[in-house]
């Protein structure tokens, strides 16, 4: 009977070694594939983080019921053009949104940041709330009042061409 016991022990030891090798291999593969990362949360609760908002700094002047906002922003390529329009709203025209929209005019363009100047004029009360969007997303608008004697009427927009 003793030979059967030795064979049984050998079989169990062999099974144990195979199980250890399988467990170790599984651990190594999961670690290599990022197994130590936190699991993804597939429940969207509406609190997703938004990408960093675009910061737009511009000069602002007001005279005779007319606002002028002028400045310069960076776009991703020299082939990108910029369109800016003012959307006046609210019951007393006291809410204004500057809508900045970039348009890529070429598929084959060097990926070098370029500057685009803009100037937009609109009629609204002096204390109107002015906000901005950049390609449909909310943007941070930093308006700098013009200095005494500074006239944005003469602000030049340089168009490519």
C-alpha positions as CSV (number, residue, x, y, z in Angstrom):
1,X,0.0,0.0,0.0
2,X,2.9,2.3,0.5
3,X,3.6,2.7,-3.2
4,X,0.1,4.1,-3.8
5,X,0.6,6.7,-1.1
6,X,3.8,7.9,-2.7
7,X,2.1,8.2,-6.1
8,X,-0.8,10.1,-4.6
9,X,1.6,12.5,-2.9
10,X,3.4,13.0,-6.1
11,X,0.2,13.7,-8.0
12,X,-1.0,16.2,-5.4
13,X,2.4,18.0,-5.4
14,X,2.3,18.1,-9.2
15,X,-1.3,19.6,-9.2
16,X,-0.2,22.1,-6.5
17,X,2.8,23.2,-8.6
18,X,0.6,23.6,-11.7
19,X,-1.9,25.7,-9.8
20,X,0.9,27.9,-8.4
21,X,2.3,28.4,-11.9
22,X,-1.2,29.3,-13.3
23,X,-1.9,31.8,-10.5
24,X,1.5,33.4,-10.9
25,X,1.1,33.7,-14.6
26,X,-2.3,35.2,-14.3
27,X,-1.0,37.7,-11.8
28,X,1.9,38.7,-14.0
29,X,-0.4,39.1,-17.1
30,X,-2.9,41.2,-15.2
31,X,-0.1,43.4,-13.7
32,X,1.4,43.9,-17.2
33,X,-2.0,44.9,-18.6
34,X,-2.6,47.5,-15.9
35,X,-4.4,45.3,-13.4
36,X,-3.4,47.5,-10.5
37,X,-5.3,50.4,-11.9
38,X,-8.6,51.5,-10.3
39,X,-11.6,50.0,-12.1
40,X,-13.5,52.3,-14.5
41,X,-16.7,53.8,-13.2
42,X,-19.3,53.2,-15.9
43,X,-22.0,55.1,-14.0
44,X,-22.2,58.6,-15.5
45,X,-23.6,60.9,-12.8
46,X,-23.2,64.0,-14.8
47,X,-20.3,65.3,-12.8
48,X,-17.6,64.7,-15.5
49,X,-14.7,67.1,-15.4
50,X,-14.6,69.5,-18.3
51,X,-11.4,70.2,-20.2
52,X,-9.6,73.3,-19.1
53,X,-11.5,76.3,-20.4
54,X,-10.0,78.6,-23.0
55,X,-8.7,81.9,-21.5
56,X,-9.5,84.9,-23.7
57,X,-7.9,88.3,-22.8
58,X,-9.1,91.3,-24.6
59,X,-9.4,95.1,-24.4
60,X,-12.9,96.5,-23.8
61,X,-14.3,100.0,-24.4
62,X,-17.8,101.5,-24.1
63,X,-19.0,104.8,-25.5
64,X,-22.4,106.0,-26.6
65,X,-24.2,102.6,-26.0
66,X,-21.6,100.7,-28.1
67,X,-19.2,98.1,-26.7
68,X,-16.0,97.2,-28.6
69,X,-14.0,94.1,-27.6
70,X,-10.7,93.5,-29.4
71,X,-7.8,91.2,-28.8
72,X,-5.7,88.3,-30.0
73,X,-6.1,84.6,-29.4
74,X,-4.0,81.5,-30.3
75,X,-5.3,78.9,-32.8
76,X,-3.8,75.4,-33.4
77,X,-2.5,76.0,-37.0
78,X,-1.9,78.9,-39.4
79,X,-4.7,77.3,-41.6
80,X,-7.3,77.9,-38.8
81,X,-9.5,81.0,-39.2
82,X,-11.4,82.7,-36.4
83,X,-15.0,83.9,-36.4
84,X,-16.4,86.0,-33.6
85,X,-19.9,87.3,-33.1
86,X,-21.8,88.9,-30.3
87,X,-25.1,87.4,-29.3
88,X,-27.1,89.9,-27.3
89,X,-29.9,88.5,-25.0
90,X,-31.9,89.1,-21.9
91,X,-35.0,91.2,-21.6
92,X,-33.1,94.5,-21.5
93,X,-30.1,93.3,-23.7
94,X,-28.0,93.1,-20.6
95,X,-26.5,89.7,-21.3
96,X,-24.0,89.3,-24.2
97,X,-22.2,86.2,-25.2
98,X,-19.1,86.5,-27.5
99,X,-19.2,83.3,-29.6
100,X,-15.7,82.3,-30.8
101,X,-15.6,79.7,-33.5
102,X,-12.5,78.3,-35.2
103,X,-12.6,76.9,-38.7
104,X,-9.8,74.6,-40.0
105,X,-9.4,75.6,-43.7
106,X,-7.0,72.8,-44.7
107,X,-6.5,69.2,-43.8
108,X,-2.7,69.4,-44.6
109,X,-1.3,72.2,-42.5
110,X,1.7,72.4,-40.2
111,X,0.8,72.0,-36.5
112,X,2.2,75.3,-35.3
113,X,0.3,77.6,-33.0
114,X,-0.7,80.9,-34.8
115,X,-2.2,84.1,-33.5
116,X,-5.5,85.5,-34.7
117,X,-6.8,89.1,-33.9
118,X,-10.4,89.8,-33.5
119,X,-12.7,92.8,-33.0
120,X,-16.4,92.7,-32.2
121,X,-18.8,95.6,-31.7
122,X,-22.3,95.5,-30.2
123,X,-24.9,97.7,-28.6
124,X,-25.8,96.9,-25.0
125,X,-26.1,98.7,-21.6
126,X,-22.8,99.9,-20.0
127,X,-23.1,97.3,-17.2
128,X,-24.0,94.4,-19.5
129,X,-22.8,90.9,-18.4
130,X,-20.3,89.8,-21.1
131,X,-19.4,86.1,-21.3
132,X,-17.7,84.0,-24.0
133,X,-17.8,80.5,-25.6
134,X,-14.9,78.9,-27.5
135,X,-16.1,76.3,-30.1
136,X,-19.3,75.8,-28.1
137,X,-17.6,75.4,-24.7
138,X,-17.7,78.0,-21.9
139,X,-14.6,80.2,-22.0
140,X,-12.9,82.5,-19.4
141,X,-13.2,86.1,-20.6
142,X,-10.7,88.5,-19.1
143,X,-11.7,92.0,-20.2
144,X,-9.2,94.9,-19.7
145,X,-10.7,98.4,-19.8
146,X,-9.0,100.7,-22.4
147,X,-6.7,103.3,-21.1
148,X,-7.6,107.0,-21.3
149,X,-7.1,108.1,-24.9
150,X,-7.0,104.6,-26.2
151,X,-9.4,104.0,-29.2
152,X,-10.3,100.5,-30.2
153,X,-12.1,101.9,-33.3
154,X,-8.6,101.8,-35.0
155,X,-7.8,98.3,-33.8
156,X,-6.5,96.5,-36.9
157,X,-7.3,93.0,-37.8
158,X,-4.6,91.3,-39.9
159,X,-6.1,88.7,-42.2
160,X,-4.0,86.0,-43.8
161,X,-3.5,86.3,-47.5
